[in-house]
Structure formats: C-alpha cells, structure tokens
Amino acid sequence: MRLFIIGYGYGYAWDTGNVIKGNRIDLGVPNAQEEKAWTYREVIVYKPYIS
C-alpha cells in the first residue's frame, strides 16, 4: 500500500507483521541520525487516491 507521510514523503507499507500494532507505522530511514529524529513522532499519514 502506498502512503504519504508529511515531512517524510511517499512510502510503501510492506511490513505487516505482528510487532507494529494499532495506529503506528515503522519508517525505513538511511542512517541512525535520521532514525533518532523520527523515533516516536506523531505524523499525519495519507493513503493517496488512485483512479
């Protein structure tokens, strides 16, 4: 599923395992510095409409 996260951009929801529960997403980032900046941040997520 393609998603748009404000401040992050477009991404895909590939991992649908049992660890992430509820209204949470697990973002992939390129380095530890960005990972720390995104830890436990509230974000707005959109599911773009594709016609």
PyMOL Python script that loads the backbone (N, CA, C, O; Angstrom):
from pymol import cmd

cmd.read_pdbstr("""\
ATOM      1  N   MET A   1       0.846  -1.168   0.000  1.00  0.00           N
ATOM      2  CA  MET A   1       0.000   0.000   0.000  1.00  0.00           C
ATOM      3  C   MET A   1       0.897   1.239   0.000  1.00  0.00           C
ATOM      4  O   MET A   1       1.822   1.345   0.806  1.00  0.00           O
ATOM      5  N   ARG A   2       0.619   2.164  -0.901  1.00  0.00           N
ATOM      6  CA  ARG A   2       1.397   3.397  -0.983  1.00  0.00           C
ATOM      7  C   ARG A   2       0.816   4.418  -0.006  1.00  0.00           C
ATOM      8  O   ARG A   2      -0.401   4.579   0.080  1.00  0.00           O
ATOM      9  N   LEU A   3       1.687   5.104   0.724  1.00  0.00           N
ATOM     10  CA  LEU A   3       1.282   6.100   1.713  1.00  0.00           C
ATOM     11  C   LEU A   3       2.059   7.392   1.494  1.00  0.00           C
ATOM     12  O   LEU A   3       3.135   7.380   0.897  1.00  0.00           O
ATOM     13  N   PHE A   4       1.518   8.498   1.974  1.00  0.00           N
ATOM     14  CA  PHE A   4       2.244   9.763   2.003  1.00  0.00           C
ATOM     15  C   PHE A   4       2.294  10.229   3.444  1.00  0.00           C
ATOM     16  O   PHE A   4       1.254  10.397   4.081  1.00  0.00           O
ATOM     17  N   ILE A   5       3.505  10.440   3.967  1.00  0.00           N
ATOM     18  CA  ILE A   5       3.709  10.876   5.343  1.00  0.00           C
ATOM     19  C   ILE A   5       4.270  12.293   5.297  1.00  0.00           C
ATOM     20  O   ILE A   5       5.325  12.525   4.706  1.00  0.00           O
ATOM     21  N   ILE A   6       3.571  13.238   5.918  1.00  0.00           N
ATOM     22  CA  ILE A   6       4.030  14.627   5.908  1.00  0.00           C
ATOM     23  C   ILE A   6       5.391  14.712   6.598  1.00  0.00           C
ATOM     24  O   ILE A   6       5.566  14.194   7.701  1.00  0.00           O
ATOM     25  N   GLY A   7       6.343  15.359   5.950  1.00  0.00           N
ATOM     26  CA  GLY A   7       7.694  15.509   6.473  1.00  0.00           C
ATOM     27  C   GLY A   7       8.625  14.382   6.066  1.00  0.00           C
ATOM     28  O   GLY A   7       9.840  14.487   6.232  1.00  0.00           O
ATOM     29  N   TYR A   8       8.063  13.304   5.532  1.00  0.00           N
ATOM     30  CA  TYR A   8       8.847  12.135   5.114  1.00  0.00           C
ATOM     31  C   TYR A   8       8.740  11.927   3.618  1.00  0.00           C
ATOM     32  O   TYR A   8       9.740  11.698   2.937  1.00  0.00           O
ATOM     33  N   GLY A   9       7.515  12.009   3.110  1.00  0.00           N
ATOM     34  CA  GLY A   9       7.263  11.801   1.692  1.00  0.00           C
ATOM     35  C   GLY A   9       6.505  10.514   1.454  1.00  0.00           C
ATOM     36  O   GLY A   9       5.824  10.003   2.343  1.00  0.00           O
ATOM     37  N   TYR A  10       6.632   9.990   0.232  1.00  0.00           N
ATOM     38  CA  TYR A  10       5.930   8.757  -0.124  1.00  0.00           C
ATOM     39  C   TYR A  10       6.679   7.539   0.392  1.00  0.00           C
ATOM     40  O   TYR A  10       7.908   7.520   0.458  1.00  0.00           O
ATOM     41  N   GLY A  11       5.919   6.542   0.747  1.00  0.00           N
ATOM     42  CA  GLY A  11       6.488   5.283   1.195  1.00  0.00           C
ATOM     43  C   GLY A  11       5.496   4.163   0.936  1.00  0.00           C
ATOM     44  O   GLY A  11       4.366   4.400   0.509  1.00  0.00           O
ATOM     45  N   TYR A  12       5.928   2.961   1.194  1.00  0.00           N
ATOM     46  CA  TYR A  12       5.085   1.790   0.993  1.00  0.00           C
ATOM     47  C   TYR A  12       4.975   1.004   2.294  1.00  0.00           C
ATOM     48  O   TYR A  12       5.961   0.835   3.011  1.00  0.00           O
ATOM     49  N   ALA A  13       3.783   0.531   2.589  1.00  0.00           N
ATOM     50  CA  ALA A  13       3.560  -0.310   3.758  1.00  0.00           C
ATOM     51  C   ALA A  13       3.776  -1.755   3.333  1.00  0.00           C
ATOM     52  O   ALA A  13       2.850  -2.411   2.856  1.00  0.00           O
ATOM     53  N   TRP A  14       4.988  -2.249   3.504  1.00  0.00           N
ATOM     54  CA  TRP A  14       5.325  -3.623   3.124  1.00  0.00           C
ATOM     55  C   TRP A  14       5.260  -4.565   4.307  1.00  0.00           C
ATOM     56  O   TRP A  14       4.765  -5.687   4.196  1.00  0.00           O
ATOM     57  N   ASP A  15       5.762  -4.105   5.435  1.00  0.00           N
ATOM     58  CA  ASP A  15       5.852  -4.958   6.624  1.00  0.00           C
ATOM     59  C   ASP A  15       4.531  -4.925   7.375  1.00  0.00           C
ATOM     60  O   ASP A  15       4.169  -3.898   7.948  1.00  0.00           O
ATOM     61  N   THR A  16       3.825  -6.015   7.379  1.00  0.00           N
ATOM     62  CA  THR A  16       2.551  -6.076   8.090  1.00  0.00           C
ATOM     63  C   THR A  16       2.605  -7.170   9.160  1.00  0.00           C
ATOM     64  O   THR A  16       1.623  -7.872   9.400  1.00  0.00           O
ATOM     65  N   GLY A  17       3.766  -7.297   9.793  1.00  0.00           N
ATOM     66  CA  GLY A  17       3.962  -8.323  10.813  1.00  0.00           C
ATOM     67  C   GLY A  17       3.241  -8.026  12.106  1.00  0.00           C
ATOM     68  O   GLY A  17       2.411  -7.119  12.163  1.00  0.00           O
ATOM     69  N   ASN A  18       3.548  -8.779  13.144  1.00  0.00           N
ATOM     70  CA  ASN A  18       2.845  -8.685  14.423  1.00  0.00           C
ATOM     71  C   ASN A  18       3.446  -7.708  15.413  1.00  0.00           C
ATOM     72  O   ASN A  18       2.849  -7.472  16.463  1.00  0.00           O
ATOM     73  N   VAL A  19       4.610  -7.127  15.121  1.00  0.00           N
ATOM     74  CA  VAL A  19       5.273  -6.256  16.092  1.00  0.00           C
ATOM     75  C   VAL A  19       4.622  -4.876  16.152  1.00  0.00           C
ATOM     76  O   VAL A  19       4.443  -4.334  17.243  1.00  0.00           O
ATOM     77  N   ILE A  20       4.269  -4.300  15.013  1.00  0.00           N
ATOM     78  CA  ILE A  20       3.656  -2.976  14.971  1.00  0.00           C
ATOM     79  C   ILE A  20       2.150  -3.142  15.133  1.00  0.00           C
ATOM     80  O   ILE A  20       1.504  -3.797  14.315  1.00  0.00           O
ATOM     81  N   LYS A  21       1.589  -2.550  16.187  1.00  0.00           N
ATOM     82  CA  LYS A  21       0.167  -2.700  16.495  1.00  0.00           C
ATOM     83  C   LYS A  21      -0.502  -1.326  16.577  1.00  0.00           C
ATOM     84  O   LYS A  21       0.144  -0.333  16.912  1.00  0.00           O
ATOM     85  N   GLY A  22      -1.781  -1.279  16.272  1.00  0.00           N
ATOM     86  CA  GLY A  22      -2.551  -0.049  16.419  1.00  0.00           C
ATOM     87  C   GLY A  22      -2.230   0.973  15.343  1.00  0.00           C
ATOM     88  O   GLY A  22      -1.897   0.620  14.212  1.00  0.00           O
ATOM     89  N   ASN A  23      -2.332   2.233  15.708  1.00  0.00           N
ATOM     90  CA  ASN A  23      -2.105   3.340  14.780  1.00  0.00           C
ATOM     91  C   ASN A  23      -0.634   3.723  14.755  1.00  0.00           C
ATOM     92  O   ASN A  23      -0.272   4.835  15.139  1.00  0.00           O
ATOM     93  N   ARG A  24       0.205   2.814  14.307  1.00  0.00           N
ATOM     94  CA  ARG A  24       1.656   3.050  14.259  1.00  0.00           C
ATOM     95  C   ARG A  24       2.194   2.616  12.907  1.00  0.00           C
ATOM     96  O   ARG A  24       1.645   1.732  12.250  1.00  0.00           O
ATOM     97  N   ILE A  25       3.276   3.257  12.511  1.00  0.00           N
ATOM     98  CA  ILE A  25       3.971   2.849  11.301  1.00  0.00           C
ATOM     99  C   ILE A  25       5.450   2.731  11.611  1.00  0.00           C
ATOM    100  O   ILE A  25       5.958   3.384  12.523  1.00  0.00           O
ATOM    101  N   ASP A  26       6.125   1.913  10.865  1.00  0.00           N
ATOM    102  CA  ASP A  26       7.558   1.687  11.020  1.00  0.00           C
ATOM    103  C   ASP A  26       8.228   2.222   9.752  1.00  0.00           C
ATOM    104  O   ASP A  26       8.119   1.615   8.687  1.00  0.00           O
ATOM    105  N   LEU A  27       8.926   3.371   9.871  1.00  0.00           N
ATOM    106  CA  LEU A  27       9.544   4.005   8.706  1.00  0.00           C
ATOM    107  C   LEU A  27      10.975   3.529   8.520  1.00  0.00           C
ATOM    108  O   LEU A  27      11.714   3.364   9.491  1.00  0.00           O
ATOM    109  N   GLY A  28      11.359   3.311   7.286  1.00  0.00           N
ATOM    110  CA  GLY A  28      12.744   2.992   6.967  1.00  0.00           C
ATOM    111  C   GLY A  28      13.499   4.279   6.663  1.00  0.00           C
ATOM    112  O   GLY A  28      13.058   5.075   5.835  1.00  0.00           O
ATOM    113  N   VAL A  29      14.621   4.488   7.319  1.00  0.00           N
ATOM    114  CA  VAL A  29      15.451   5.681   7.102  1.00  0.00           C
ATOM    115  C   VAL A  29      16.890   5.241   6.845  1.00  0.00           C
ATOM    116  O   VAL A  29      17.288   4.152   7.259  1.00  0.00           O
ATOM    117  N   PRO A  30      17.682   6.090   6.157  1.00  0.00           N
ATOM    118  CA  PRO A  30      19.010   5.663   5.722  1.00  0.00           C
ATOM    119  C   PRO A  30      20.106   5.617   6.792  1.00  0.00           C
ATOM    120  O   PRO A  30      21.127   4.963   6.579  1.00  0.00           O
ATOM    121  N   ASN A  31      19.928   6.288   7.932  1.00  0.00           N
ATOM    122  CA  ASN A  31      21.014   6.285   8.922  1.00  0.00           C
ATOM    123  C   ASN A  31      20.475   6.455  10.346  1.00  0.00           C
ATOM    124  O   ASN A  31      19.304   6.775  10.549  1.00  0.00           O
ATOM    125  N   ALA A  32      21.344   6.236  11.311  1.00  0.00           N
ATOM    126  CA  ALA A  32      20.951   6.271  12.728  1.00  0.00           C
ATOM    127  C   ALA A  32      20.519   7.668  13.170  1.00  0.00           C
ATOM    128  O   ALA A  32      19.645   7.798  14.027  1.00  0.00           O
ATOM    129  N   GLN A  33      21.115   8.708  12.599  1.00  0.00           N
ATOM    130  CA  GLN A  33      20.757  10.079  12.972  1.00  0.00           C
ATOM    131  C   GLN A  33      19.306  10.381  12.596  1.00  0.00           C
ATOM    132  O   GLN A  33      18.564  10.952  13.395  1.00  0.00           O
ATOM    133  N   GLU A  34      18.903  10.006  11.392  1.00  0.00           N
ATOM    134  CA  GLU A  34      17.511  10.206  10.987  1.00  0.00           C
ATOM    135  C   GLU A  34      16.570   9.309  11.778  1.00  0.00           C
ATOM    136  O   GLU A  34      15.450   9.707  12.100  1.00  0.00           O
ATOM    137  N   GLU A  35      17.018   8.111  12.087  1.00  0.00           N
ATOM    138  CA  GLU A  35      16.191   7.194  12.877  1.00  0.00           C
ATOM    139  C   GLU A  35      15.864   7.813  14.229  1.00  0.00           C
ATOM    140  O   GLU A  35      14.722   7.748  14.685  1.00  0.00           O
ATOM    141  N   LYS A  36      16.857   8.410  14.868  1.00  0.00           N
ATOM    142  CA  LYS A  36      16.647   9.035  16.172  1.00  0.00           C
ATOM    143  C   LYS A  36      15.685  10.219  16.057  1.00  0.00           C
ATOM    144  O   LYS A  36      14.866  10.445  16.947  1.00  0.00           O
ATOM    145  N   ALA A  37      15.784  10.969  14.966  1.00  0.00           N
ATOM    146  CA  ALA A  37      14.909  12.123  14.766  1.00  0.00           C
ATOM    147  C   ALA A  37      13.454  11.711  14.559  1.00  0.00           C
ATOM    148  O   ALA A  37      12.547  12.469  14.901  1.00  0.00           O
ATOM    149  N   TRP A  38      13.218  10.521  14.003  1.00  0.00           N
ATOM    150  CA  TRP A  38      11.860  10.058  13.714  1.00  0.00           C
ATOM    151  C   TRP A  38      11.273   9.184  14.821  1.00  0.00           C
ATOM    152  O   TRP A  38      10.108   8.799  14.728  1.00  0.00           O
ATOM    153  N   THR A  39      12.024   8.865  15.847  1.00  0.00           N
ATOM    154  CA  THR A  39      11.540   7.973  16.898  1.00  0.00           C
ATOM    155  C   THR A  39      10.365   8.593  17.648  1.00  0.00           C
ATOM    156  O   THR A  39      10.467   9.710  18.157  1.00  0.00           O
ATOM    157  N   TYR A  40       9.253   7.868  17.715  1.00  0.00           N
ATOM    158  CA  TYR A  40       8.054   8.245  18.468  1.00  0.00           C
ATOM    159  C   TYR A  40       7.529   9.631  18.105  1.00  0.00           C
ATOM    160  O   TYR A  40       7.215  10.432  18.985  1.00  0.00           O
ATOM    161  N   ARG A  41       7.438   9.903  16.831  1.00  0.00           N
ATOM    162  CA  ARG A  41       6.906  11.175  16.352  1.00  0.00           C
ATOM    163  C   ARG A  41       5.476  10.968  15.857  1.00  0.00           C
ATOM    164  O   ARG A  41       5.180   9.982  15.183  1.00  0.00           O
ATOM    165  N   GLU A  42       4.598  11.904  16.197  1.00  0.00           N
ATOM    166  CA  GLU A  42       3.246  11.856  15.647  1.00  0.00           C
ATOM    167  C   GLU A  42       3.290  12.439  14.245  1.00  0.00           C
ATOM    168  O   GLU A  42       3.875  13.498  14.020  1.00  0.00           O
ATOM    169  N   VAL A  43       2.670  11.741  13.308  1.00  0.00           N
ATOM    170  CA  VAL A  43       2.652  12.182  11.923  1.00  0.00           C
ATOM    171  C   VAL A  43       1.250  12.051  11.350  1.00  0.00           C
ATOM    172  O   VAL A  43       0.408  11.333  11.889  1.00  0.00           O
ATOM    173  N   ILE A  44       1.015  12.750  10.257  1.00  0.00           N
ATOM    174  CA  ILE A  44      -0.222  12.613   9.509  1.00  0.00           C
ATOM    175  C   ILE A  44       0.095  11.758   8.292  1.00  0.00           C
ATOM    176  O   ILE A  44       1.038  12.033   7.551  1.00  0.00           O
ATOM    177  N   VAL A  45      -0.703  10.721   8.098  1.00  0.00           N
ATOM    178  CA  VAL A  45      -0.483   9.781   7.001  1.00  0.00           C
ATOM    179  C   VAL A  45      -1.698   9.799   6.082  1.00  0.00           C
ATOM    180  O   VAL A  45      -2.843   9.718   6.527  1.00  0.00           O
ATOM    181  N   TYR A  46      -1.416   9.908   4.791  1.00  0.00           N
ATOM    182  CA  TYR A  46      -2.473   9.872   3.792  1.00  0.00           C
ATOM    183  C   TYR A  46      -2.316   8.640   2.920  1.00  0.00           C
ATOM    184  O   TYR A  46      -1.203   8.235   2.587  1.00  0.00           O
ATOM    185  N   LYS A  47      -3.428   8.061   2.559  1.00  0.00           N
ATOM    186  CA  LYS A  47      -3.445   6.988   1.568  1.00  0.00           C
ATOM    187  C   LYS A  47      -3.920   7.633   0.273  1.00  0.00           C
ATOM    188  O   LYS A  47      -5.115   7.885   0.120  1.00  0.00           O
ATOM    189  N   PRO A  48      -3.005   7.909  -0.671  1.00  0.00           N
ATOM    190  CA  PRO A  48      -3.397   8.613  -1.894  1.00  0.00           C
ATOM    191  C   PRO A  48      -4.456   7.849  -2.679  1.00  0.00           C
ATOM    192  O   PRO A  48      -4.414   6.623  -2.782  1.00  0.00           O
ATOM    193  N   TYR A  49      -5.395   8.592  -3.224  1.00  0.00           N
ATOM    194  CA  TYR A  49      -6.446   8.010  -4.053  1.00  0.00           C
ATOM    195  C   TYR A  49      -5.888   7.809  -5.454  1.00  0.00           C
ATOM    196  O   TYR A  49      -5.351   8.743  -6.049  1.00  0.00           O
ATOM    197  N   ILE A  50      -6.008   6.620  -5.973  1.00  0.00           N
ATOM    198  CA  ILE A  50      -5.553   6.320  -7.326  1.00  0.00           C
ATOM    199  C   ILE A  50      -6.774   5.935  -8.144  1.00  0.00           C
ATOM    200  O   ILE A  50      -7.461   4.961  -7.836  1.00  0.00           O
ATOM    201  N   SER A  51      -7.038   6.713  -9.195  1.00  0.00           N
ATOM    202  CA  SER A  51      -8.220   6.416 -10.009  1.00  0.00           C
ATOM    203  C   SER A  51      -7.885   5.534 -11.186  1.00  0.00           C
ATOM    204  O   SER A  51      -8.769   5.191 -11.971  1.00  0.00           O
TER     205      SER A  51
END
""", "prot")
cmd.dss("prot")
cmd.show_as("cartoon", "prot")
cmd.util.cbc("prot")
cmd.orient("prot")
